[in-house]
Amino acid sequence: MSVIRMDLDAAGQLLAAGAIAADSCDRHSAGIGIEVGQAQVLLGRAVAPRARLVLRHAAIGLRRDADELRWRRNHLLSQGIAIPGTSFVIGTVPERRPHPVGPFGDGPFSTALAGLGPSARELAALDHLATVDLHAFLKYRVAAQAAGSPFDWSASGAFVWEACSGPVPDAAEDACLRHDFIYRNWRRLRDDFTIDPGAGDMLKDFADARLGDEVHAAVMRDMNTWFGWQNVFTWGLPVIPILWAESVEPAVAHVGNDAWNGPYDREEIATDYYGGVAPPDVPLDPAATEDLRTWLCPPELCSVDG
């Protein structure tokens, strides 16, 4: 928890100005759409124009910052202490706010990639899989192959960490499966539709933040993480479990660029549907599989535009 003092009047003015600026970015992006589209045809370009992407990202960033400021203001209004005779309030705000937040968290793939080639239905299915409860995501992963899901469910860990490419406690390894899922399906869509790499910047931020939250929650929830010798020592060195909880997100944010930007490798999913980390051999009720089918996005669904 950190103690902060906020000027509520200034916060309100900043929120209003941010909303106006974000709307202006959207208007300008739409306004240049026709001209940029015509230039794109004349130049023979298949990628999204950089100018429109910059404006879209600016609008998204402004709205995410506004959402964070609004949440902090509301938190202080309900939990803080008003300073009499002023517009200031003082109080504590949690260091970590759960992700995802705001509109981007509701549809990370759609927000980043809408209109750039993939069908809206495919993006909606990916949005659902990226944001659903982790336990439910693992059920989808078990059902994916039987349902004919065309998504990339492959995942490969490293050394002794099974599902993860770096040290995390046992309880947090499931979160790495979803992190790989988002990374690999981004690369698949980027290469299939020749999408400008810059379009995925916000999506990577979402994936890394989601991983950080899920690892943090797993460490806080699982007491075995604190007392099991295999989690307290990594390569013979003592590790305080809370360091995992707080270091995973910044670690992948800085060292995950190669994995995010690398070329999409179709051979792994072609030869082994789940890569090096197959789900447990759990029988799934056929009715449950049918119920999941929409979000597993079979080819006939993903191939339909709109």
N, C-alpha and C positions, 0 to 999 in steps of 0.2 A: 504494500500500500504506500502511496505517496501523498503528501499533503500539498494541496494546491489552493490558490486564491484566484477566483474568476470574477471578472467584471461582466455581469449578466447583460447589461446594455450593450457593451462592446461585442459580446458573443452574438447577441441577436442581430446587430448590424452586419457582422461578418457572415452570418448564415444567410441573410438576405442578399448580400453582395455576391456570395458564392453561388447562390441559386441563379441570379441574373447572369453571371459569367458562364455557368454551365449551359444555360439555355441559349446564350449567345453562341457558344461553341457549336451546339447542335444546329442552330439556324445557319451558321456559316458553312458547316459541313454539308448540309442539305443544299444550300444555295450554289455551292461550287460543283455539286454532283454532276450536273448535265455537262458543264464545260470540261470537267476533268474526264468524264466518261468518253466524250468525243475525242479528246487528246489521247486517251488511252488506246482507242481504236486506231487512230492515225499512226501512233508510235508502235503499234503491235505488241503492247504489253499485256501480260496475263495476270500480273500481280496487282494487288490493291494499291491505289495511289497513296503515296506517303503522306501527303498533306491531309487527306481525309482521316487517315489513321491517327495522325498527331492530334487533330481536333477531337476525334472520338475519345482518345485516351485522356486528353485534357478535361473533357466533360466528366468522364468516369472518375478521374482523380479528384476533381472538385467536389463531386457528390459523395465520394467516400470520405473525404476529409470533413465535409459538412456533417455526415452521419456520425462520425467519431466525435466531433465537437458537440453535436446535439445530445449524444448519449452522455458525455461528460457533464454537460450543463444540467440535464435532467437528473443525473445521479446526485450532483451537488445540491440541487433544489430539494430533493427528497431526503438526503442524508447529511447535508452540510449545515452550517450555522451562518445565518445572514448577519452582516455587520450593520447595525442600526444607522439609519441616516445616509446610507450609501447603496450603490447597486452591486456591491461586492458580496460574495459568499465564500466561505472557507470550509474545507473538509478534505476527507481522504478519498482517493480514487484508486481502484485496483490497478496494479502494474500491468496485468494481463487481462485484456478484454477478449472474450471468446470470439473466434472467427467461425463461419463467415458473417459479414455484416452488410447491411444495405442491399440494394438491388443487385450488385455484382455477385454477392454470395448466393442469391437465389438462382442465378443462371450463369455460372462462370463461362461455360463453353459458348452459349448463345451471345452473351455480352461481348465476348472477344471476337467471335467468328461469324456472326450473323451477316448474311449477304455476301460472304466471301467464297461461296461454293457449296459447302455441305448443306444438306437439306435441313429445314427447320425441325423436322421430326427427329432426325439423328441427333441434332444438337440438344433437343429437349431430353432425349433419353440419356445422353451423356451428362447433362445438367443434373438429372435425377440421381444418377450413379455417383456423381462427384459430391453430392450434398446429403444424400440419405445417411441415416445412422450407420456407423461402421459395421455393426452386427448384421444389419440388413444387407449391406454391400457384400459381405462375405457369403451370404445366402445366394445372392445373385451370381457370385463367382462360381459357386458349386453348380448352379443350374445352367450356366452360360453355354457350355459345349453341347448339352442335350437340346437346348433351345435353338441352336444354330446362330448364336450371336456373332456378328461380324466384327465386333470390337477386338482390340488387342488386350487380352487378359494375361499375357505372359509377364513373368516377373523373375528376376534372378538376383539372389543375394551375393554376398562375398564372404569368403573365409568361413567363420563359424557363426555368422549372423543370419543365416537362412534367408529370410525374405528381404533383408536390408543390405545395403551396400556399405554400412558402417556400424559401429557399436551402438546398440540400443538394448535396453532390457528386454527379456523374453516377452513380457506382457505387452510391449509396444510394437512387436514385429508386424502385427496385422495392419497397422497404419501404413507401413511401407508398401503393402500390396496396392492400396489405393493410390499412393503417391506415384508408384510405377505406372498404374493404370492411366492416370491423368497425363503423365509425361509421354507415354508411348502413343496414346491416342492423339495427342497434340501433334507429334511428329508424323503420324500416319496422315492426318488431315492436311497438315502443312505441305507434305510432299505430294499427296494425291491431287490437291487443288492449287498447287503452286501459290501458296499464301505467303505474303510478306512476313518474314520472321518476327518483325516488330509487333505484329498483331497479337502475338502470344505473351507479351510481357506481363500483362495483368493476370493472365491465366496462370503463369508460373508463380506469381506472388500468391495467388489463391492456393495453389497446390502446396506450396511450402508452408504457408500459414496453417492450412488444415493439418498437415503432418505435425507441425509443432504443437497444435492444440491437442491432437489425439495422443501423441506421445506423452505430453504433460498430464493429461487426464489418466492415462494408463498407469503412469508412475505414482500419481497421487492416490490411486484407487487400490493398487495391488501391493499389499504389505510384503509379499514375497520378494518384491523388488528391493526392499530395504534390508532384508535379512538373509536372502539366499546368497551363498558364497559365489555362485557363478555370475551374479549380477554386481556384487560388490568389488570383484576383481576382474579386470580386463587385461589380458596379456601379462598377468602377474602384477599389474599396477592397481592400487586401490582407487576406486572411483566413487564419489558421492552420488547416489542416484539422482538427486535433484539437478545435478549438472546435466544429465541426459535431458531432463525435462525442459531445461532452459536453453540448451545449446544446439539441439537438433535443428530448429528452424533457421537460425542464422547460419549454421553450417551448410545446409542444403542451398540456402539462398546464395552463398558465395562459391561453393564448389560444385553446384549442380548445373552450371552453365553448359559444360561440355555435353552432359547427358541430354539437356534440353535442346541444344542447338545441333546436335549430331544428326547424321542422316538416318532415316528410318530403315531398320533392318527387317525385311519381310521373312527372312529365312527362319528366324527363331520361332515365330508363331506358326509358320508353315510346317515345321518339323515337330514342334511340341507346343500344343495349344496354350498351355499354362507356363511355358518356359521352364525354369529350374525349380519352380515352387508350385507344385500341384496342390489343389485343395484336398482335404481329407476325404476318404471314401465314405461319404455319408449319403444314404438313400434319400431322395427327395420326393415328396408326394407329387404325383403328376398334376394334380389340381393346383398345387402351389406353383409348379413350373409354368402352367398355363397362365396363372395370375401374374407371374413376373414377365411374361413374354413381351408385353408392350415396352417395358423399360430395358429389356435385353436387346431389343431392336433387331429382329430378324431381317434378312436382306430385303424381303418384299416391302417391309415398312421403311427401312432406311433409304431405299431407292426412290421413294416417292417424295417429290419436292413439295414444299409448303407445309 
